[in-house]
Amino acid sequence: MRNISTFQKLPIENLTPPRLQNAYSSGKAREQAVIMITARFGLSSKTIIQDVLELSREAVNKLINKMRKRQLILTQTTFGNTDNQFFILSSEGIRLAEFYFRIELQLKADLSRVNERNLVHDLCTQLVMLNLVKSKKVTSMVTERELRMCLDHRGNDKRIVDGLVLKKKQWIAIEMETGNSKNKQKQEIRKPILDKYLQQIKLENGLYQCVELYSHRQRFLTQIEKANKQIVEMPANNFLADDKTIVQNRLHYKQSECSKLFELLYNTERKLTDEHARKIDDSSYLKKLAELKLLVASTDDRIVQLRLAGFVEAGEILGLL
C-alpha cells in the first residue's frame, strides 16, 4: 500500500506545458506531457490531448502516431468513445514516466486490463481534472488509479472517489456522474454515497473537505441535488443539522462543464477534423438560452433557475456570450 502523499507531491506543471517558440523543445514538451498524463490516469485519448494541449487534430494525429511508431504507447481500437481509440503506455513509455516522476508507478503495458465499459467515464474525469490544472485553479491532484493504490481494500474501499484536487489549500473530491441508474433508486443508492461524503468531510484528517460533482447532462446533476436534499430531510434517516449544512454548502454541482463534456466525449456527430473539432453552434446555443430564460420567467422552480445559471456560465466559458 502506497502513501497518498507520494502522489500529492508529484509535479503537475508539465501536464499542460506552455507553448514554446522552439519547435524541437515544444515537441519534446508535448511528448512528455502525453507520457505523464497517460501514466497518472492509466490511459488517455486523442480528444483529451487535443483539448488539454490546445493542438489541431492534425497535430495530435502526428504526435500520437509518432509516439506509437517509437513504441512509447500502445493504441487500441474501440467503440467505447468518440475517437474510436484510446492508448496506454508501452513498457518503454512506463520506463520514461518513472524516470520523469522518480517513482515506481506499478503500470503494466497490457491493453486487456482496461475496462472499456468505464472508458468514457474515466476520460470525462480526466478532462475535468486536467482542465483544472491548465487553468491553474488547482496546485496538486491524485487520480482514482493512484488513490486505489493507497487504500486498504482498493476497489471496495468506501473512500474511493473519481479523483482529488487541491484548490486553495483544500482537498476536493471529484465525482463524475455519467449514468442515470443511481438516480432512479434515489434512497437505496444515493444515501450510502452521501454517508461516504459526510464521513470524510467531518473527519479531521479526511481525504477531502468538499465534493464537486460533474456530468455531461445537467439533468443528472439536478436529479442528484434534489435527491440529496430529500434524503437529508427525511426524519427516518436521522441526519443532524450539521449534516444538512454540509450537504448544502460543501457539495457543489458543476453544471457549467456539462456542455463541454457532452460535445467532446459524447457527441457522436462531432467531426474529428480541424474545421469542426471544437465547433460550437452559436445559433443553437442562443436559441436554447432564450427558451430557458422564458421558462425561468414563467416559474419559480429552483431547478430550472440552476439550469439557466449553469447554461449561462457554460456560454461564458465557451466564449459564446
ABEGO torsion letter per residue (X at the ends): XBBAAAAAABBAAAABBBBBABAAAAAAAAAAAAAAAAAAAGBBBAAAAAAAAGBBAAAAAAAAAAAAAAGABBBBBBAABAAGBBBBBBAAAAAAAAAAAGBBAGBBBBAAABBAAAAAAAAAAAAAAAAAAAAGABABBBBAAAAAAABAAEAABAABBAEBBBBGGBBBBBBBBABAAAAABAAAAAAAAAAAAAAAAABAABABABBBBBBABAAAAAAAAAAAAAAAABAAAGBBAAAAAAAAAABBBBAAAAAAAAAAAABAABBBBAAAAABBBAAAAAAAAAAAAAAAAABABAAAAAAAAAAAAAAAAAGAX
